[in-house]
Amino acid sequence: MPLPVYRITIKDKDFEQLKSNIWSNHFVPAQLNAGGKRIPIRIRYRGGHTREYPKKSYEIQTSKYTYHFNAEYDDPSLIRNALSFQFFTSINVPSPSTRHCVLYLNNEFLGVYLNIEAVKTPFFRKRGIPVRSIIYAVNDNADFSDKRASGKSSFAGYSLIKGTERDRMKLSNFVQQIHLKEGAELQHYIRKHLDTENYLRWLCGAVLTGNYDGFNQNYTLFEYGKSRTYRMIPWDYEGTWGRNCYGKLVDSNLVKIHGYNKLTEKLLSSRSHRQRYKVLLSGFLESIFTVRRQLPIVYKMHNAIADHVYKDPNHKWSGKVFDSEPDTIRKYIDQRRQDILNQLDSLD
């Protein structure tokens, strides 16, 4: 099945403005041609250090929706984000939908991209999830640590996408309180303000896929409208399944079973939460996180983009490395399963 083709047209003066400062978050007007339809859009560069790469990522806004066109430049497979979000969805954690595509800009072929659904209000409306606030974890200060001694705000590391000052203060207070309370009082407080089932499932996803950067940043926190508890959504899972965020091969046991942020540490100080986490991990090892379950998905994604990747003028990696990526992911799954099995008793 051919990949969808998106063609972006930007007027010369607007394109020059866009290129004049790659670090600017300013949007310029453009037009998107998709499936024969012409849609007025606004476009800007997106990402951190990746803005300096020859193959850049873009954020595009239409009148109703926001999309991220990710270059996936550091991932030789170009499928790790898509594979991870599909995995999270399969373990009942809301995750962005994705679709690989071919992108042109002013008739220049930019290569294969991953179109990722933005986690904004339409994301929740589409899934029938009532949401009161949406908060992005934008840097590694979003680790739920006690920041009083450092003088930093408890909201450091976060960006409020939807909500008011009340929502900013609520999260700041939540971070403060988990460091002021202990024992049964702490666990009661956490259960009152955090959807622990969602959090433990999200933790399983981050630990199994091996996203080292996914604990202190690269997630969305939202307040569920009915219970007013916080829930988690994954974001930026390019550095997973055996490679880090720069594409380097890493040890399958890079991410420990207990994760790396302070909220996880506080939550797992409760034996009942450790037991539930163990049950979830054990179940996923038997049913979903297996070579038998994941490899057909890997090959389907890989085969769908292969012919286009070979022609991609901006693909960082050799065709040989790209071709070997399904086997790299297979080896990671085998090794990671054993890593987790070896650590399960630490949750008793």
C-alpha positions as a printed Julia matrix, in Angstrom:
348×3 Matrix{Float64}:
   0.0     0.0    0.0
   1.58    3.33  -1.03
   2.34    5.9    1.64
   0.24    9.08   1.69
   1.95   12.04   0.07
   1.83   15.53   1.59
   2.96   18.56  -0.37
   3.63   21.83   1.44
   3.91   25.1   -0.44
   5.37   28.19   1.24
   5.8    31.58  -0.4
   9.42   32.65  -0.8
   9.26   35.51   1.72
   7.61   33.27   4.34
  10.09   30.46   3.68
  12.99   32.86   4.15
  11.47   34.0    7.45
  11.12   30.38   8.58
  14.73   29.56   7.72
  16.14   32.78   9.22
  15.89   31.42  12.77
  15.56   27.66  13.2
  15.02   28.12  16.97
  11.99   30.34  16.57
   8.57   28.9   17.38
   6.91   31.46  15.12
   4.54   30.0   12.53
   4.44   31.12   8.91
   1.5    30.67   6.53
   1.6    27.88   3.96
  -0.6    25.49   2.04
  -0.89   21.74   2.37
  -1.94   19.53  -0.53
  -3.13   16.15   0.72
  -5.28   13.71  -1.23
  -6.12   16.34  -3.81
  -7.33   18.84  -1.2
  -5.63   22.18  -0.61
  -5.67   23.26   3.03
  -4.39   26.56   4.44
  -1.96   25.86   7.29
   0.59   27.42   9.59
   3.99   25.73   9.87
   7.1    25.96  12.06
  10.13   23.88  12.95
   9.84   21.71  16.04
  12.16   19.76  18.33
  15.29   20.51  20.34
  18.77   19.72  19.02
  17.11   18.05  16.02
  16.43   21.48  14.53
  20.08   21.56  13.47
  19.74   18.36  11.45
  19.55   18.46   7.63
  16.18   16.66   7.85
  14.03   18.84  10.07
  10.76   18.13  11.86
   7.7    20.35  11.54
   4.57   21.29  13.43
   1.58   22.05  11.25
  -1.68   23.65  12.34
  -4.91   23.64  10.39
  -8.02   25.5   11.5
  -9.0    22.51  13.68
  -6.01   20.24  14.27
  -2.3    20.17  15.02
   0.06   17.58  13.53
   3.71   16.8   14.07
   5.71   15.68  11.06
   8.7    13.96  12.64
  11.83   13.34  10.6
  12.83   10.42  12.9
  16.37   11.3   11.82
  18.21    9.48  14.61
  16.16    6.28  14.35
  17.53    4.05  11.56
  14.25    2.11  11.45
  11.96    5.2   11.43
   9.37    3.07  13.25
  10.25    3.23  16.96
   7.84    6.03  17.81
   5.02    4.4   15.88
   5.76    0.96  17.34
   5.91    2.35  20.89
   2.65    4.29  20.67
   0.9     1.25  19.23
   2.3    -0.81  22.11
   1.03    1.7   24.69
  -2.41    1.63  23.08
  -2.42   -2.16  23.34
  -1.81   -1.96  27.11
  -4.64    0.55  27.53
  -2.64    3.77  27.82
  -4.0     6.56  25.55
  -1.37    7.34  22.91
  -1.04    9.44  19.76
  -2.02    7.86  16.48
   0.7     7.81  13.83
   1.06    7.33  10.09
   4.16    7.23   7.92
   4.07    9.49   4.9
   6.15   11.11   2.18
   6.73   14.85   2.5
   7.51   17.48  -0.14
   8.26   21.14   0.56
   8.06   23.52  -2.42
   8.39   20.48  -4.7
  11.56   19.29  -2.92
  11.38   15.66  -1.76
  12.21   15.69   1.96
  11.84   11.96   2.53
   9.83    9.65   4.78
   8.2    11.25   7.82
   6.01   10.12  10.69
   2.79   12.09  11.03
   2.0    12.12  14.77
  -1.28   13.25  16.28
  -0.84   16.16  18.68
  -1.95   15.64  22.29
  -4.3    18.59  22.5
  -8.03   19.0   23.09
  -9.11   17.19  19.86
  -7.05   14.14  20.97
  -9.25   13.74  24.04
 -12.49   14.65  22.27
 -11.82   11.95  19.66
 -11.45    9.33  22.4
 -14.32   10.55  24.54
 -11.97   11.39  27.44
 -13.15   14.31  29.58
 -10.12   16.48  30.36
  -9.72   19.48  32.68
  -6.06   20.32  32.08
  -3.22   19.26  29.75
   0.39   19.65  30.85
   3.5    18.77  28.82
   6.71   17.56  30.47
   9.11   19.54  28.29
  12.5    19.03  29.96
  14.25   16.9   32.57
  13.06   19.03  35.48
   9.73   17.22  35.15
  10.92   14.42  37.42
   8.56   15.07  40.37
  11.56   15.89  42.56
  11.53   18.12  45.64
  12.72   21.49  44.31
  12.39   23.57  47.49
  16.11   23.54  48.29
  17.09   24.5   44.74
  14.77   27.48  44.64
  13.12   26.2   41.46
   9.38   26.22  41.01
   7.64   22.87  41.49
   6.19   23.53  38.03
   9.69   23.66  36.51
   9.95   21.3   33.55
   6.28   21.63  32.62
   4.26   23.66  30.13
   0.54   24.28  30.65
  -1.26   23.58  27.35
  -4.84   23.66  28.56
  -6.04   25.08  31.87
  -5.67   28.06  34.17
  -3.39   29.25  36.93
  -5.38   26.98  39.25
  -4.16   23.96  37.28
  -0.57   25.17  37.43
  -0.83   25.58  41.2
  -2.55   22.2   41.59
   0.31   20.3   39.97
   2.9    22.34  41.91
   1.1    21.46  45.14
   0.9    17.78  44.16
   4.67   17.64  43.61
   5.29   19.37  46.94
   2.9    17.18  48.92
   4.36   13.84  47.81
   7.58   14.98  49.51
   5.89   16.2   52.69
   3.79   13.11  53.38
   4.9     9.59  54.31
   3.54    6.1   54.8
  -0.21    5.52  54.68
  -0.92    9.26  54.47
   1.29    9.52  51.38
  -0.35    6.55  49.64
  -3.84    7.89  50.41
  -2.84   11.26  48.96
  -1.38    9.68  45.82
  -4.48    7.54  45.21
  -6.67   10.61  45.61
  -4.78   12.65  43.02
  -3.27   10.05  40.65
  -4.9     7.34  38.55
  -2.51    4.66  39.79
  -3.7     2.01  37.32
  -3.0     4.28  34.37
   0.34    5.3   35.89
   1.48    1.72  36.45
   0.5     0.76  32.9
   2.39    3.78  31.58
   5.36    2.72  33.73
   5.21   -0.77  32.21
   5.33    0.74  28.73
   8.28    3.01  29.49
  10.21    0.2   31.2
   9.52   -2.49  28.6
  10.31   -0.31  25.58
  13.38    1.06  27.35
  12.84    4.81  27.08
  15.49    6.22  29.42
  14.32    9.79  28.7
  10.67    8.99  29.32
  10.62    9.36  33.11
  11.85   12.93  33.62
  10.35   14.42  30.44
   8.64   13.31  27.22
   5.2    12.64  28.63
   1.89   14.43  28.89
   0.12   14.72  32.22
  -3.61   15.42  32.09
  -6.32   15.77  34.7
  -9.15   13.36  34.0
 -12.42   15.26  34.09
 -14.57   12.88  36.15
 -12.24   11.75  38.94
  -9.95   14.8   38.77
  -6.94   12.5   38.98
  -3.78   12.79  36.89
  -3.13   10.39  34.04
  -0.11    9.86  31.77
   0.36    9.79  27.99
   3.7     8.89  26.34
   5.54   11.22  23.97
   8.79   11.03  21.97
   9.67    7.34  21.99
  12.3     7.43  19.24
  15.0     6.23  21.67
  13.57    2.81  22.45
  13.66   -0.88  21.48
  17.45   -1.16  21.82
  18.63    2.3   20.73
  18.91    5.61  22.56
  17.57    8.98  21.4
  20.64    9.48  19.17
  20.28    6.08  17.53
  23.16    4.44  19.39
  22.77    0.77  20.29
  22.38    0.4   24.06
  22.27   -2.42  26.57
  18.8    -3.93  26.91
  19.02   -3.4   30.69
  19.68    0.36  30.45
  16.3     1.09  32.08
  15.79   -0.58  35.45
  12.46   -2.08  36.44
  11.78    0.65  39.03
  12.12    3.55  36.57
  13.77    6.84  37.43
  11.47    9.55  38.75
  10.42   10.47  42.28
   6.7     9.84  41.81
   7.44    6.26  40.75
   9.69    5.86  43.79
   6.94    7.14  46.1
   4.27    4.98  44.47
   6.34    1.8   44.58
   7.13    2.32  48.25
   3.7     0.73  48.74
   3.69   -3.07  48.61
   0.2    -3.16  47.1
   1.32   -0.96  44.2
   4.46   -3.06  43.7
   2.32   -6.19  43.57
  -0.05   -4.65  41.02
   2.91   -3.49  38.94
   4.36   -7.01  39.07
   1.06   -8.52  37.94
   0.85   -6.1   35.02
   4.45   -6.67  33.91
   4.1   -10.45  34.17
   0.92  -10.36  32.13
   2.45   -8.22  29.39
   5.49  -10.52  29.2
   3.15  -13.42  28.55
   0.77  -11.75  26.14
   1.97   -8.59  24.41
   5.67   -7.96  24.92
   6.77  -11.0   22.91
   8.58  -11.55  19.63
   5.55  -13.43  18.35
   3.26  -10.47  18.99
   5.54   -7.57  18.06
   7.58   -8.8   15.09
   4.64   -8.97  12.65
   3.91   -5.31  13.53
   7.58   -4.42  13.08
   7.79   -6.08   9.66
   4.51   -4.54   8.5
   5.74   -1.04   9.34
   9.24   -1.69   8.02
   8.08   -3.16   4.72
   5.56   -0.36   4.17
   8.26    2.33   4.19
  11.27    0.42   2.82
  11.11    1.47  -0.86
  10.67    5.11   0.13
  13.47    5.01   2.71
  15.94    3.76   0.09
  15.12    6.88  -1.95
  15.13    9.27   1.03
  17.88   11.86   0.3
  18.1    12.78   3.99
  18.16    9.35   5.59
  21.09    9.32   8.01
  21.71    5.58   8.0
  22.83    3.08   5.38
  20.38    0.74   3.7
  22.18   -2.16   5.36
  21.48   -0.77   8.84
  17.85   -0.05   7.94
  17.4    -3.6    6.63
  18.8    -5.09   9.84
  16.53   -3.1   12.17
  13.77   -5.71  12.56
  16.4    -8.15  13.82
  17.8    -5.48  16.17
  14.33   -5.02  17.64
  13.8    -8.79  17.87
  17.04   -9.2   19.83
  16.04   -6.35  22.12
  12.68   -7.97  22.92
  14.31  -11.31  23.72
  16.93   -9.72  25.96
  14.53   -7.28  27.59
  12.12  -10.03  28.51
  14.91  -11.82  30.35
  16.01   -8.58  32.05
  12.52   -8.03  33.44
  12.07  -11.65  34.48
  15.35  -11.42  36.41
  14.13   -8.31  38.26
  10.52   -9.26  39.02
  11.35  -10.6   42.49
  12.58   -7.12  43.49
   8.93   -6.04  43.44
   7.94   -8.41  46.29
